[in-house]
Amino acid sequence: NCALHKTAMSSAKKLQGEIDRVLKAVQEGQEVFEEIWLKVHEASTAAQKEKFEGELKTQIKKLQRLREQIKSWITGDLVKDKQPLMDARRRIESDMERFKVCEKETKTKAYSKDGLAAAANNDPETQAKLDAREWLDNCIENLNTQKDALEAELEIARSKKKAGKVSEREKELEHHRERLNWHIEKMELMLRLLDNDNLSYEDIKSIQEDVDYYLQSNQDADFQEDETIYDALRLEELDQDKAGLDLLKQTKKEKELEKERREKEEAEKEEAKKKDEARKADAEKKRKAEEDKRVKDEQRRIQVETERRRQEEEAKRRQLAMDLARRQQQEAMEVAQAAALGALKKAEAKPLAQSPQVVPLPVAAAAQPPPALRDAGHLRATPEPGPLDLAGESKSGQSSQESLSQEGGAAASEGGSRPESRAEGRPGDEADGIMVIDDLKERVEALEASLKTMPDPPPKPLFDEPKVFEKLDDDTLFFIFYFQTGTPQQFLAARQLKKQGWRFHKKYLTWFQRHEEPIETAYDRERGTYRYFDYETGWCQRIKTDFTFEYEFLENEVPLA
């Protein structure tokens, strides 16, 4: 069933191709007919008009042969859509009617029935000759019509036959066509002899009945052809140019064979051209597919390589940012430790520098104690308890103060004659120096303990300068913005990003930048293609197409200057 279906499909396709070829030939033939028709009516001389009328007759014969082919398709059941065929047939028949009008006008001249009858005043002999000529023309036309129908049927039979096989019907049709050509040649010879007065109308009338019988019955199944119809006329003997006639026959046959050969070669060339074009189209299609695949592979490789490089650069930038943060933290701790050690050294050096020295006083100066000593004795009289004072040190200070006050009182009662020794006040001063040193040591130890647990130090003062942010790239600014929240550096980074065309989306907490001009703009939104910074998944810039940015989510709190 599948094989039969394929065969039917192939036959239908081949038949449709033949129909298209015939319809195209009809259209081209009608165009040529129209051109010759105009030339006939525009001819300036009788010779030109006669020449164009002959060309018009040849063209209408071709259209009649195509019409017979179309009629066979219309009457058959192989063609489903017959409307184009019926339209072509009506156009051909219309041209045939136009040709009949032109032919009627031609027959009124020279050897036409009406013209000769009027010129010869209805001479019986001339009238008989005209009747014989008209009969021969009608016979030739009838034979050509039968021949065209026979050739159409033969073409259909050849299209249906299998390769390398010739059916009996084809042989029969071929033989029938040869017999028609033979009769046409005889008729044309008789017509030429009649015009040259080498054959009388009576001779033609003698075979008229047999020829009419052949024209009417040659297609019957039981028809027996009489091949001696023209023998009594001795046409070959009457033809003075028999050799020329034979040459004409041979030339005509050769032309027909040459025409068939050319048509066959053209058909083969057309088929080979179609196959070559199809092969080239397939090769071009395959080449384009391979080229597209190669381009896509190259693009994919470039994308993978670009993504790998971007990830490597991103990892380097992150590592550099982390190293920078660690260095800043380490530098801050070193600065704090240096400050603490400096304070410790300063505190240890101060009590030693203030320790009293034993210096012998002159006798004259011993009458009155120095003001500093008097002040010291006054301060010792009203000591202030401290958190770091020990019990022994308080006692020693109190006894020294009491002895100093008694000596001072005695010296006052004696009129200042007993000088006071400065060495007697030294034990109290040493105790106070020891207390201060111990207090500083405890404070340094507490400071060192607090440094171990102090939080991350703020950025280096270098990042407090706005001009520094102008030199940073986008990735560094995004890092400061997302990892230094709540600091002035976050504010400065946001301001610099806005200067570079980035805008913060408060809903998505993401920075956006126009990739190209918006395709739609309204008072409350705009739509187009944007770049945005993906800080959550890839830490990179991505493209977002057909994105609507609503202005209500646009951040406007950070000024540009």
C-alpha positions as CSV (number, residue, x, y, z in Angstrom):
1,N,0.0,0.0,0.0
2,C,2.8,2.4,0.8
3,A,4.5,1.7,-2.6
4,L,1.2,2.2,-4.4
5,H,0.7,5.5,-2.5
6,K,4.2,6.7,-3.4
7,T,3.7,5.7,-7.1
8,A,0.3,7.6,-7.2
9,M,1.9,10.6,-5.5
10,S,4.8,10.6,-8.1
11,S,2.4,10.3,-11.0
12,A,0.2,13.1,-9.7
13,K,3.3,15.3,-9.2
14,K,4.5,14.5,-12.7
15,L,1.1,15.2,-14.2
16,Q,0.9,18.5,-12.4
17,G,4.3,19.5,-13.8
18,E,3.1,18.7,-17.3
19,I,-0.1,20.8,-16.8
20,D,1.9,23.7,-15.5
21,R,4.2,23.5,-18.6
22,V,1.2,23.5,-21.0
23,L,-0.4,26.4,-19.2
24,K,2.8,28.3,-19.4
25,A,3.1,27.5,-23.1
26,V,-0.5,28.7,-23.7
27,Q,0.3,32.0,-22.0
28,E,3.5,32.5,-24.0
29,G,1.7,31.5,-27.3
30,Q,-1.1,34.0,-26.7
31,E,1.4,36.7,-26.1
32,V,3.1,35.9,-29.4
33,F,-0.3,35.8,-31.1
34,E,-1.2,39.2,-29.8
35,E,2.1,40.7,-31.1
36,I,1.6,39.2,-34.6
37,W,-2.1,40.3,-34.5
38,L,-0.9,43.9,-34.0
39,K,1.7,43.6,-36.8
40,V,-1.0,42.3,-39.2
41,H,-3.2,45.4,-38.6
42,E,-0.2,47.8,-38.7
43,A,1.4,46.4,-41.9
44,S,1.9,49.1,-44.5
45,T,2.2,46.8,-47.6
46,A,0.2,43.8,-48.8
47,A,3.4,41.7,-48.8
48,Q,4.1,42.4,-45.1
49,K,0.5,41.7,-44.2
50,E,0.5,38.4,-46.0
51,K,3.7,37.4,-44.2
52,F,2.3,38.3,-40.8
53,E,-0.9,36.4,-41.6
54,G,1.1,33.3,-42.3
55,E,2.9,33.7,-38.9
56,L,-0.5,34.2,-37.3
57,K,-1.8,31.0,-38.8
58,T,1.2,29.0,-37.5
59,Q,0.8,30.4,-34.0
60,I,-2.9,29.6,-33.9
61,K,-2.1,26.0,-34.9
62,K,0.2,25.7,-31.9
63,L,-2.5,27.0,-29.7
64,Q,-5.0,24.5,-31.2
65,R,-2.7,21.6,-30.4
66,L,-2.4,22.8,-26.8
67,R,-6.2,23.2,-26.7
68,E,-6.6,19.5,-27.7
69,Q,-4.2,18.5,-24.8
70,I,-6.2,20.6,-22.4
71,K,-9.5,19.1,-23.6
72,S,-8.2,15.6,-22.9
73,W,-7.3,16.6,-19.3
74,I,-10.7,18.3,-18.8
75,T,-12.6,15.2,-19.9
76,G,-10.4,12.8,-17.8
77,D,-10.5,12.1,-14.1
78,L,-6.8,12.6,-13.3
79,V,-7.1,16.3,-12.7
80,K,-9.1,17.6,-9.7
81,D,-8.8,21.3,-10.2
82,K,-9.9,21.9,-13.8
83,Q,-10.7,25.6,-13.5
84,P,-7.3,26.8,-14.8
85,L,-7.6,24.4,-17.8
86,M,-11.1,25.6,-18.6
87,D,-9.9,29.2,-18.5
88,A,-7.0,28.5,-20.8
89,R,-9.3,26.7,-23.2
90,R,-11.7,29.6,-23.4
91,R,-8.8,32.0,-24.1
92,I,-7.5,29.8,-27.0
93,E,-11.0,29.6,-28.5
94,S,-11.4,33.3,-28.3
95,D,-8.1,33.7,-30.3
96,M,-9.4,31.2,-32.8
97,E,-12.5,33.3,-33.4
98,R,-10.3,36.3,-33.9
99,F,-8.1,34.4,-36.4
100,K,-11.2,33.3,-38.4
101,V,-12.2,37.0,-38.8
102,C,-8.7,37.8,-40.1
103,E,-8.7,34.7,-42.4
104,K,-12.1,35.7,-43.8
105,E,-10.7,39.1,-44.7
106,T,-7.7,37.5,-46.3
107,K,-9.9,35.2,-48.5
108,T,-11.6,38.2,-50.0
109,K,-8.4,39.0,-51.9
110,A,-6.5,37.5,-54.9
111,Y,-7.6,33.8,-54.9
112,S,-10.4,34.2,-52.4
113,K,-13.9,32.9,-53.4
114,D,-15.6,36.2,-53.2
115,G,-12.8,38.1,-54.9
116,L,-12.4,35.7,-57.9
117,A,-16.1,35.4,-58.2
118,A,-16.5,39.1,-58.5
119,A,-13.6,39.5,-60.8
120,A,-14.6,36.6,-63.2
121,N,-18.2,37.3,-63.0
122,N,-19.0,34.0,-61.4
123,D,-17.1,31.9,-64.1
124,P,-18.1,28.2,-63.5
125,E,-14.6,26.8,-64.1
126,T,-13.0,29.3,-61.7
127,Q,-15.7,28.7,-59.1
128,A,-15.0,24.9,-59.3
129,K,-11.3,25.5,-58.8
130,L,-12.0,27.7,-55.8
131,D,-14.3,25.0,-54.4
132,A,-11.6,22.4,-54.9
133,R,-9.0,24.7,-53.2
134,E,-11.3,25.3,-50.3
135,W,-12.0,21.6,-49.9
136,L,-8.3,20.9,-49.8
137,D,-7.7,23.6,-47.2
138,N,-10.5,22.1,-45.0
139,C,-9.1,18.6,-45.4
140,I,-5.6,19.8,-44.4
141,E,-7.0,21.6,-41.4
142,N,-9.0,18.5,-40.4
143,L,-6.0,16.3,-40.7
144,N,-3.9,18.7,-38.6
145,T,-6.6,18.7,-35.9
146,Q,-6.6,15.0,-35.7
147,K,-2.9,14.9,-35.7
148,D,-2.7,17.3,-32.7
149,A,-5.2,15.2,-30.8
150,L,-3.3,12.1,-31.6
151,E,0.0,13.6,-30.4
152,A,-1.6,14.7,-27.1
153,E,-2.9,11.1,-26.5
154,L,0.6,9.8,-27.5
155,E,2.2,12.1,-25.0
156,I,-0.1,10.9,-22.2
157,A,0.6,7.3,-23.1
158,R,4.4,8.0,-23.0
159,S,4.1,9.7,-19.6
160,K,2.3,6.6,-18.1
161,K,4.6,4.0,-19.6
162,K,7.3,2.2,-17.6
163,A,11.0,2.9,-18.4
164,G,12.3,1.0,-21.4
165,K,9.0,-0.5,-22.5
166,V,6.8,0.6,-25.5
167,S,3.1,-0.4,-25.3
168,E,1.0,-1.6,-28.2
169,R,-1.1,1.5,-28.0
170,E,1.9,3.7,-28.5
171,K,2.9,1.7,-31.6
172,E,-0.6,2.1,-32.9
173,L,-0.8,5.8,-32.3
174,E,2.7,6.3,-33.8
175,H,1.6,4.5,-37.0
176,H,-1.6,6.5,-37.1
177,R,0.3,9.7,-36.9
178,E,2.6,8.7,-39.7
179,R,-0.4,8.0,-41.9
180,L,-1.9,11.4,-41.1
181,N,1.4,13.1,-42.0
182,W,1.4,11.2,-45.3
183,H,-2.1,12.4,-46.2
184,I,-1.2,16.0,-45.2
185,E,1.8,15.9,-47.5
186,K,-0.4,14.6,-50.4
187,M,-3.0,17.3,-49.8
188,E,-0.4,20.0,-49.7
189,L,1.1,18.7,-53.0
190,M,-2.3,18.6,-54.6
191,L,-2.9,22.2,-53.5
192,R,0.3,23.4,-55.0
193,L,-0.3,21.6,-58.2
194,L,-3.8,23.0,-58.4
195,D,-2.5,26.6,-58.0
196,N,0.1,25.9,-60.7
197,D,-2.6,24.5,-63.0
198,N,-0.8,21.1,-63.1
199,L,-3.8,19.4,-61.6
200,S,-7.5,20.0,-62.5
201,Y,-10.4,20.4,-60.2
202,E,-11.9,17.3,-61.8
203,D,-9.0,15.2,-60.7
204,I,-9.5,16.4,-57.1
205,K,-13.2,15.8,-57.3
206,S,-12.5,12.1,-58.3
207,I,-10.9,11.4,-54.9
208,Q,-13.0,13.6,-52.8
209,E,-15.4,10.8,-51.7
210,D,-12.5,8.5,-50.6
211,V,-10.7,11.3,-48.7
212,D,-13.9,12.3,-46.9
213,Y,-14.5,8.7,-45.9
214,Y,-10.9,8.5,-44.5
215,L,-11.4,11.7,-42.6
216,Q,-14.6,10.5,-41.0
217,S,-13.7,6.9,-40.3
218,N,-9.9,6.6,-39.8
219,Q,-10.3,6.3,-36.0
220,D,-12.8,3.5,-36.1
221,A,-11.7,0.1,-34.8
222,D,-12.7,-1.8,-38.0
223,F,-11.4,0.8,-40.5
224,Q,-9.4,-0.4,-43.4
225,E,-7.3,2.2,-45.1
226,D,-7.0,2.4,-48.9
227,E,-3.4,3.3,-49.7
228,T,-4.1,3.7,-53.4
229,I,-6.3,6.8,-53.2
230,Y,-3.8,9.1,-54.8
231,D,-2.3,6.6,-57.3
232,A,-4.7,7.6,-60.1
233,L,-3.6,11.2,-59.9
234,R,0.1,10.4,-60.5
235,L,1.1,13.3,-58.3
236,E,4.8,12.5,-58.3
237,E,4.9,12.6,-62.1
238,L,3.0,15.8,-62.2
239,D,5.3,17.4,-59.8
240,Q,8.1,18.9,-61.8
241,D,10.2,19.4,-58.7
242,K,10.0,15.8,-57.3
243,A,13.5,15.9,-56.1
244,G,12.8,19.2,-54.3
245,L,9.7,17.6,-52.8
246,D,11.7,14.6,-51.5
247,L,14.3,17.0,-50.1
248,L,11.5,19.0,-48.5
249,K,10.1,15.8,-46.9
250,Q,13.5,14.8,-45.7
251,T,14.3,18.3,-44.3
252,K,10.9,18.5,-42.6
253,K,11.4,15.1,-41.0
254,E,15.0,16.0,-39.9
255,K,13.6,19.3,-38.5
256,E,11.1,17.4,-36.5
257,L,13.7,15.0,-35.2
258,E,16.0,17.8,-34.4
259,K,13.3,19.6,-32.6
260,E,12.5,16.5,-30.5
261,R,16.2,16.0,-29.8
262,R,16.6,19.7,-28.7
263,E,13.5,19.5,-26.5
264,K,14.8,16.3,-24.9
265,E,18.2,17.9,-24.4
266,E,16.6,21.0,-22.9
267,A,14.5,18.9,-20.6
268,E,17.5,16.9,-19.5
269,K,19.5,20.1,-19.0
270,E,16.6,21.6,-17.0
271,E,16.4,18.5,-14.8
272,A,20.2,18.4,-14.3
273,K,20.1,22.1,-13.5
274,K,17.4,21.6,-10.9
275,K,19.3,18.7,-9.3
276,D,22.5,20.8,-9.3
277,E,20.6,23.7,-7.7
278,A,19.1,21.4,-5.1
279,R,22.5,19.9,-4.4
280,K,24.1,23.4,-4.1
281,A,21.2,24.5,-1.8
282,D,21.8,21.4,0.4
283,A,25.5,22.0,0.5
284,E,25.0,25.7,1.3
285,K,22.5,24.8,4.0
286,K,24.9,22.3,5.6
287,R,27.7,24.9,5.4
288,K,25.6,27.5,7.1
289,A,24.6,25.1,9.8
290,E,28.3,24.2,10.4
291,E,29.3,27.8,10.4
292,D,26.5,28.7,12.9
293,K,27.6,25.8,15.1
294,R,31.2,26.9,14.9
295,V,30.3,30.5,15.8
296,K,28.1,29.4,18.7
297,D,30.9,27.1,20.0
298,E,33.3,30.0,19.7
299,Q,31.0,32.3,21.5
300,R,30.3,29.8,24.2
301,R,34.1,29.3,24.7
302,I,34.7,33.0,24.8
303,Q,31.9,33.4,27.4
304,V,33.3,30.6,29.5
305,E,36.8,32.1,29.3
306,T,35.5,35.6,30.1
307,E,33.5,34.2,33.1
308,R,36.6,32.4,34.4
309,R,38.8,35.5,34.1
310,R,36.1,37.6,35.7
311,Q,35.9,35.2,38.6
312,E,39.7,35.1,39.0
313,E,39.8,38.9,39.0
314,E,36.9,39.0,41.4
315,A,38.7,36.6,43.8
316,K,41.9,38.7,43.5
317,R,39.9,41.9,44.3
318,R,38.3,40.3,47.3
319,Q,41.6,39.0,48.6
320,L,43.1,42.5,48.2
321,A,40.2,44.0,50.0
322,M,40.5,41.5,52.9
323,D,44.3,42.0,53.1
324,L,43.7,45.8,53.2
325,A,41.2,45.5,56.0
326,R,43.6,43.2,58.0
327,R,46.4,45.6,57.5
328,Q,44.3,48.5,58.7
329,Q,43.2,46.6,61.8
330,Q,46.8,45.6,62.5
331,E,48.1,49.2,62.1
332,A,45.4,50.5,64.4
333,M,46.3,47.9,67.1
334,E,50.0,48.8,66.7
335,V,49.2,52.5,67.1
336,A,47.2,51.8,70.2
337,Q,49.9,49.7,71.7
338,A,52.5,52.3,71.0
339,A,50.4,55.0,72.6
340,A,49.9,52.8,75.7
341,L,53.7,52.1,76.0
342,G,54.5,55.8,75.7
343,A,52.1,56.6,78.4
344,L,53.6,54.0,80.7
345,K,57.2,55.2,80.1
346,K,56.1,58.8,80.8
347,A,54.4,57.8,84.0
348,E,57.4,55.9,85.3
349,A,59.8,58.8,84.6
350,K,57.7,61.5,86.3
351,P,58.0,60.4,90.0
352,L,61.8,60.0,89.8
353,A,62.1,63.5,88.4
354,Q,60.1,65.0,91.2
355,S,61.9,63.1,94.0
356,P,63.4,65.6,96.7
357,Q,67.2,65.8,96.8
358,V,69.2,66.4,100.0
359,V,70.9,69.7,99.6
360,P,72.7,71.4,102.5
361,L,71.1,74.7,103.3
362,P,73.0,77.8,104.5
363,V,72.7,78.8,108.1
364,A,71.1,82.0,107.3
365,A,68.4,80.3,105.3
366,A,67.5,77.9,108.1
367,A,65.6,80.4,110.1
368,Q,62.5,79.9,108.0
369,P,61.5,76.7,106.2
370,P,61.0,76.9,102.4
371,P,57.5,77.7,101.2
372,A,57.3,74.4,99.3
373,L,58.1,72.6,102.5
374,R,55.6,74.6,104.4
375,D,53.0,73.8,101.7
376,A,54.0,70.2,101.9
377,G,53.6,70.1,105.6
378,H,50.2,71.8,105.1
379,L,49.1,69.2,102.5
380,R,50.3,66.3,104.8
381,A,48.1,67.6,107.6
382,T,45.0,67.0,105.5
383,P,45.7,63.8,103.5
384,E,43.1,62.6,101.0
385,P,42.5,58.9,101.1
386,G,43.0,57.1,97.7
387,P,41.9,53.8,96.4
388,L,45.5,52.6,95.9
389,D,46.8,53.7,99.4
390,L,48.1,50.9,101.6
391,A,47.7,50.8,105.5
392,G,51.4,51.0,106.2
393,E,51.9,53.9,103.9
394,S,49.0,55.8,105.5
395,K,50.6,55.3,108.9
396,S,54.0,56.4,107.8
397,G,52.6,59.5,106.2
398,Q,50.6,60.4,109.3
399,S,53.7,60.0,111.7
400,S,55.8,62.1,109.3
401,Q,53.1,64.8,109.2
402,E,52.9,64.8,113.0
403,S,56.7,65.1,113.5
404,L,56.8,67.8,110.9
405,S,54.1,69.8,112.6
406,Q,55.7,69.4,116.1
407,E,59.1,70.5,114.8
408,G,57.4,73.4,113.0
409,G,55.7,74.4,116.2
410,A,58.9,74.2,118.2
411,A,60.7,76.2,115.7
412,A,58.1,78.8,115.8
413,S,58.2,79.0,119.6
414,E,61.9,79.3,119.6
415,G,61.8,82.1,117.3
416,G,63.0,80.2,114.2
417,S,66.5,79.5,115.5
418,R,66.4,75.7,114.6
419,P,66.6,74.9,110.9
420,E,64.5,72.1,109.4
421,S,66.3,69.4,107.5
422,R,64.9,68.5,104.1
423,A,65.8,64.9,104.5
424,E,63.2,64.5,107.1
425,G,60.4,64.9,104.5
426,R,61.7,62.3,102.0
427,P,60.1,59.1,103.3
428,G,56.6,60.5,102.6
429,D,57.5,61.6,99.1
430,E,58.9,58.1,98.2
431,A,55.8,56.4,99.3
432,D,53.7,58.7,97.1
433,G,55.9,57.9,94.1
434,I,55.6,54.2,94.6
435,M,51.8,54.5,94.8
436,V,51.7,56.4,91.5
437,I,53.9,53.9,89.7
438,D,51.8,51.0,90.9
439,D,48.7,52.8,89.8
440,L,50.1,53.3,86.3
441,K,51.2,49.7,86.0
442,E,47.7,48.5,86.8
443,R,46.3,50.9,84.2
444,V,48.7,49.7,81.5
445,E,47.8,46.1,82.2
446,A,44.1,46.9,82.0
447,L,44.7,48.8,78.7
448,E,46.6,45.8,77.2
449,A,43.8,43.5,78.3
450,S,41.2,45.7,76.6
451,L,43.2,45.9,73.4
452,K,42.9,42.1,73.0
453,T,39.1,42.4,73.0
454,M,38.7,45.7,71.2
455,P,36.4,45.7,68.1
456,D,37.5,46.1,64.5
457,P,39.1,49.5,64.1
458,P,37.5,52.1,61.8
459,P,39.1,52.7,58.3
460,K,42.3,54.5,58.0
461,P,42.0,58.3,58.0
462,L,43.0,58.1,54.3
463,F,39.4,56.9,53.5
464,D,38.0,60.0,55.1
465,E,39.0,62.1,52.1
466,P,36.3,62.3,49.4
467,K,38.9,62.7,46.7
468,V,40.2,59.2,47.4
469,F,36.9,57.7,46.4
470,E,37.1,59.3,42.9
471,K,40.1,57.0,42.2
472,L,38.5,53.8,43.2
473,D,36.8,51.4,40.7
474,D,33.2,50.2,40.9
475,D,34.0,46.9,42.7
476,T,35.8,48.6,45.5
477,L,33.0,51.2,45.9
478,F,30.4,48.3,46.0
479,F,32.6,46.5,48.6
480,I,32.8,49.6,50.9
481,F,29.0,50.2,50.4
482,Y,27.9,46.7,51.4
483,F,30.6,46.0,54.1
484,Q,31.0,49.4,55.8
485,T,27.4,50.0,56.6
486,G,26.5,52.9,58.9
487,T,29.9,54.6,58.3
488,P,30.9,57.9,56.6
489,Q,32.8,55.7,54.1
490,Q,29.5,54.1,53.0
491,F,28.0,57.5,52.4
492,L,31.1,58.6,50.3
493,A,31.0,55.4,48.3
494,A,27.3,55.8,47.6
495,R,27.8,59.4,46.5
496,Q,30.6,58.4,44.1
497,L,28.5,55.6,42.6
498,K,25.7,58.1,41.9
499,K,28.3,60.4,40.2
500,Q,29.1,57.5,37.9
501,G,25.5,57.0,36.8
502,W,24.4,54.3,39.3
503,R,21.1,54.6,41.1
504,F,20.0,52.7,44.2
505,H,16.8,50.7,44.1
506,K,15.3,50.7,47.6
507,K,13.1,47.7,47.0
508,Y,15.7,45.3,45.7
509,L,18.6,47.0,47.6
510,T,20.6,46.9,44.4
511,W,22.5,49.5,42.3
512,F,21.2,50.0,38.7
513,Q,22.6,51.8,35.7
514,R,21.2,52.5,32.3
515,H,22.7,50.2,29.7
516,E,21.0,52.2,26.9
517,E,18.4,54.9,26.5
518,P,14.9,53.9,27.9
519,I,12.4,52.6,25.3
520,E,9.5,54.0,27.4
521,T,9.4,56.9,29.8
522,A,6.5,58.1,32.0
523,Y,6.2,60.5,34.9
524,D,6.4,57.6,37.5
525,R,8.5,55.0,35.7
526,E,10.8,54.1,32.8
527,R,11.4,50.8,31.0
528,G,14.5,49.6,29.1
529,T,17.7,47.6,29.5
530,Y,19.8,48.1,32.7
531,R,23.0,46.9,34.3
532,Y,22.8,45.9,37.9
533,F,25.3,44.8,40.5
534,D,24.6,41.3,41.8
535,Y,26.0,41.4,45.4
536,E,24.2,38.2,46.6
537,T,25.1,35.4,44.2
538,G,27.9,36.4,41.8
539,W,29.4,39.7,43.0
540,C,29.4,40.9,39.4
541,Q,27.5,43.2,37.0
542,R,24.7,41.7,35.0
543,I,22.3,42.8,32.2
544,K,18.5,43.0,32.7
545,T,16.4,43.6,29.6
546,D,12.8,44.9,29.6
547,F,13.0,46.1,33.2
548,T,10.6,48.7,34.6
549,F,12.2,51.1,37.1
550,E,9.5,52.7,39.2
551,Y,10.6,56.1,40.5
552,E,9.0,55.5,43.9
553,F,11.8,53.1,44.7
554,L,14.5,55.5,43.6
555,E,16.9,56.7,46.4
556,N,17.2,60.5,46.4
557,E,18.7,61.1,49.9
558,V,22.4,61.1,49.0
559,P,23.4,64.3,47.2
560,L,25.8,64.3,44.3
561,A,28.0,67.2,45.8
